[in-house]
Every structure is written in C-alpha cells, then in structure tokens.
C-alpha cells in the first residue's frame, strides 16, 4: 500500500496518475477537500481509499501507520508563499510533517517528501548546503525547518528519507492553485482571454521579463519521485530542477507561439511579440518586492550522482506541450 498526502493537489494527483499507469491502485489518497474544485484532479484516478488529512493524522498518532503501507509520498502542504498566518503554515507544513516522519521511522516505511527551492531565498547559490538557506517567507521557513528536523544530527534510520526541493513546477492538474498556479498556466489563460500576455517589469537587476528561474515540467518531477521510490536504499535532500535557468520572456514566448500554433498562426520572435502588443510589462506589486526570486537555477549534481539521469524538458518543449493542451481545452470550454 502507498500513501500520497496532498493526493488531490497538483503534484500529488499527477503522481497518482503515474502510479496508476504502472498498474498501482493500492493507494491511500490523503487530502483536505474543503476546496471541492480539486475533485477534477482525481476523478479519473484509481485509488484504494481516501482519508481526510486531519483524520489521517489522528489515526497515525493513535495507532501508527497501517502495517501494509510500504511508502509515503508526502506532497501535502500549505504552498502559498504569500500566506501571512505563520502559525497555520507551521502547523500544516512542519508539525504535521514531523508526525508523519516519526510514524514512518517507527514502522520502517520510506518517506519521500516535497521540500522547496524557496529555502534558498533570493540569491542562492542553489545547492543543498545549510549555509545557502535564506527563506523569505513562512512557507520557505517551514520547509527549511522540516529539512533540518528530518536529517537532524545526521539521522540515519533504517528506512528511506528523501526530501525533494522542487524548483518552478508547471503542468496539468494545477488549475485549483489559483494565484499560486505556474506562470505558464496564468499566461495561457491571459492569452485565451485577451489575446496577449503580461509580465513584470525589470527587478533584481534584470530587464523586463528577463528574470530567470529553473522551470520544470511536472512529469519530470514525478520521474524524480518514482526514481527514489524504486531505489529505497537512497536517502537525502536533492534539488529537482532542470539545472538550467530560463527567462520569463522564454516562457511567455513559448505560450504565445503554442497558442498561435493552435490558431494556425505563424511563430513570432520576442521582438515581434512586443511590437505587436502580444507581450507587455507591468510594475511588480508592492507585496512581492523584496520577497521575489529573480533568479533560480538548480544545482542537480547530487541528483545525478544518486543515479537520476532523465533528460528534463526545457521551456521550449515543455511549455509548448503544456500550453498547447491547455489552450485547446479552453477553446473547447474545458477547465484544466
């Protein structure tokens, strides 16, 4: 039996879909479905059981993990980097995760959990060393603290513990995230609604739209999770990104051209998109100033050294595929 917390969320639902494709349906899906919009993420998935996240926590506190559970993918969290209730964020992301970790160690069960590249703050460097951790918000701090707890004192339990520091993930099943959905999702919706897209003006020493991040397709994130699932002898904290920073302009242009392809229109260069008004820029909101990562780029040497050798999609391929599918669905009147 496999447990997936946050199983109705973006990465969790894609993970269950991937497990289903491997003929695994012995899955306990754990989540909070107060937001019924997440149902669309899981309506096509095969699972053995569903548990509310609070009921699941109560069960493992009272009696531990069920004896037939062999692995837990812990994807559940409050992922809103703008959340102002630090107490809530720490309860959901840190305290809950500690309870789950201790239960896994007690039963010798593998725990593969979602950490975050946000722990590195605005400047990096982006490799998995404590001195590089400079979280800018409650979400990032909760992730940093749990990473420390999970591997405190060089903890080396008999069961597997893996923390995966996701960089900027995009892909299907993220519509429920709202303002926290990927820039690729937002830009595709903008293009569908207005025929144009907008990005932030320059910040952090970067020109308009030239802020750069490590954008990674959710399929590549799932492959990393499954790699560690299939290699239970490997533990540690690992960056999960492409290893290559690309600009927001690259993402915007990929979205524009993907949508134009569906509409039977020719590809444009960046200067053409700007000249024709398909891409424009606006000032960064005050709430984001000083809390915005203008550059991220995963050092994936540790991930490669562990044996993960999959070639990740770059923006030109990954965003093109995603935006094409999303835009086509929107034109058919279907939500992601």
N, C-alpha and C positions, 0 to 999 in steps of 0.2 A: 504494500500500500504506500502511496506517495501523498504527502500533504503539500498543497500550494496555497499559502496565505496571499491575500490580495489577488485571489484567483479570478475575480471578475474585473480586475483592473487591466491596464494597458499591457504590461509585460506578462503579468500572471496569466491572462487569457490566451495570449499568444503562446506561452509556454505549454498550457494545457492542450492547445490545438496541435502543437508539435508532438507532445506525448501521445495524443490520440493517433497521429499519423504513424507512430511506432507501435500501434496496437496496444497502447496502455490506456485503460479506462479505470484502473483501480486507484482512483484519485479522490481525495477528500478536498473539496474546494472550500476554503475559509475566506470570508469577506464580510463586509458591512454593506447590505443592500438598501440602506436608507435612501440612497440615490438609485431609484429604480431604473434610471437610464442605463446603468451598467448591464442590465439584463440582456441588451442586444449584443454584448460582448460574449455571452456564454450560452445563448440559446441554441447554438449549433454544436456545443461541446458534449462529450460523453464523460460522465463522472460517476463515482460510486455513491457519493454523499455530499451534502452541503452542510456547513456549520457556520453560524454567525460568529464573528471574531471574538466577541465577549464570552459566548458560550464555550468556544474552543479553549480560551484562556482558563476559564473556570474549571473545565474538565482536566486540563493538564496540571493545574495547581493541585487539584484534589486527588487525582489518580495517575498522573503522568501520561505520557504518550501511549496510545494503544500499542500492544505488543507486536502487531503485524505491520507497523509503519517502519519502513527502511530508510526513507529520506524525506527531508522537509525542504522545500523551496520557499524561503521567506521573502515574499515580494511586497507584502502589505506595509503601508506606511502613510502618514500624512506627508505628501510630497510637495505641498505648497510652499515655495521658497519665500512667499510674501506673508505667510501666517504670522500674526502678531501675538497669539496666545502661546507663549513659550511653554507654559505648564502643560497644555494639551499636547503639544508636539513632543515633549519629553516623555509623557505618559504613553503615547501611542507608539513612538519610534524607539524609545530607549528602554523603558520599563517593560513593555510587552516583549521586546526582543530578548531581554535578559531572561525572562521567564521561559521563553521558548528555547533559548540556548541551553539553559541548565537542564531542561527536560530532555533535550537531545543527548547531552553528555551522559546523563544518568542512564539512558537506555542504549547508548552506543549507536545513535542514529545520525546519519550525515545531515549537516545543515549547510545549505548553500543560500546565502542571503544577499539582498540588494544593499550595497553601500552607495556612495555617490562621489563623483568628481568635484562636487561643490565643497568638499572638505578642504580643497587646495586654495580656496579663496580666489582673489582676482589676478594673482601674478604667477602662481606656480613657484618653482618647477613642478611638473606634473608626474612625479614618480613616487612610489609607495614608501616614503620615509616620513617619520613623525615630524621632523623639522620643517616639512613642506606644508603642514596642515594649518590653514588660517581661515576657518569658517567665518562667513559674513552674515549668517542668519541662523535662526533657531533650527531649521531643517538640517543645515550643514553641520551644526554643532551636535545635534542628536546622532548623526551618522558617525561623526568623528569619535564621539564618546563610546558608542557601541563597538566600533572597531577596536578601540583600546581595551574595552572590557572583554571582548571575545578572545583576544590574544594576550591578556594581561600576564605579565611575568613569564612570557614565553610559553604560555599554556600549550601543552601538547597532549590532549586527551586521545583516547584510543579511537574515537570517532572523528570523521572528517568535519572540518570547519572551513568554509570558503566565503570570503567577502568580496563581492564584485563591484568595483567602483565604476558605475556607468557614466559615460560622458553624455553627449546630447542625442538622445534616442528619438527616432521618429518611425512612423509606420502605422499599419492598420490597427484598429480597435482602440484608438485614443480619443475619440470624439467626446467622451464623457468628461475629459480633463478640463474642458473649458479654457480659461485663460492660461492654464498650465500645459496645454497641448503644444506640440512642437511648432516651430516656426514654419516648417513645411506644410503642416495642416492649416495654420492660420492664413498663410499666403495663398494656398489653393482656394480656400473659402473666399478670400478677398477677391481673387481673380474671377471666381464664379459669380460673385455678387456685383462687382463693379467693373470688371474688365481690366483692372490694374492692381498693383500691389504697392505697399509702403514699407519702408524700413527706417530704423533710427538714423539720425544724422551722426556725424563723427563723434567718437568718445574714446577716452583712454589712449589718446594719441593716434587713433585710427581715423581715416577719412570715412565719409558717409558710406555705410554698408560694408566697409572693409574690416569691421570687427570679425574675428576668426574663432571658430570653435571646431571641435572634433565631433562631427555629426555622424552618427552610426545608425544603420537600419536595424529595426527590432529583430529581424531574422538573424542577424549576426550576433546580437546579444543572446538570443535563445541558443544559438550554437555554442556559445561560451558556457552557458549554464549546463547544457547537455554534455559537454566535454568533461566537466568536473563530475557530473552525475555518473558518467561511465568510467571515471578514474578516481575511485573513492580513497585511494591512498594519497592523493594530492590535497594539501591544505594551504591556506594563506590568504593574503589580501592581494587582489590583482586588478589593475586597470582594465576596463573593457571599452576600447575605442578603436578607431581605425589606425591611429598613430600619425594621422595627417590632418592638420587644421585647414579648413576651407572657409571662405568668406560668406557672410550672409548674402552678398551680391551673387555668389555662385549658386546659393540655394534659390534665391529669387529668380534668377535667370533659368535655372532648371525647371522651376514651377511654371514660369511663363511659357517656355518652349514646350513643356509637356502638355499644357492646356491647348496651346496653339496647334500642336500636332493632332489632338483630338478634333479640333475645329477645322482641320485641313489647311492650316495656315503655315507659312514658312518659318523656319527658325530665325531668331534675332541674335545679334551680338548685344553686349551690355550697353554700349553707347547708343544703339538703335532703340533699345527698350526705354532708356532715359529720355531720349529725344522725342519719342512718340508718346510720352506720358504714361507708359505702361509700368514704369518704376519711378517712384519718388521717395522723398525722405522727410521725416518729421522729428522734432526735438524729443529727446528721451524724457519720459515722465520723471518728475522730481523724486517720486518714491523709489525709483531704481538707481538714482545717482549715488555713486559710492558703494553700491551693492551689486554691481553688474560685472559679470566676467566678460571682458572684451576679447580675451584670448584663452583658449584651452587647447591642449594637444597631448593626448595620452602617450606616455612612455610605456610601450607594450612589451618591453624586453622580458619582464618577468613572466608575462602571459605566454610568450613564445617559448621561453625556457622551460615552462611547465609542459610544453608539447602541443599547445594550441596553434595550428598552422593554417587555419582557414583564411582565405583572402576575403577581406571585408569589402562591401560595396562602397565606392566613392560617391560623392554627391551627384555627379553627372548621371550615374547609373541608378543609384538607389532612390534619389528624389524623383527622377524621371519616372521610374516604375510606380512609385507610391502616388505621386500627384496625378499621373495618367489614370490610375484606377479610381482614385478619389473623385477626380473631376468628372469622369464618365458616370460614376454613381450619382453624383449631384445632379447631373444633367438628366438622369433617369428619375430623379426625385427620391433617391435612396440615401439615407444617412450612413456615415461611416460607423 
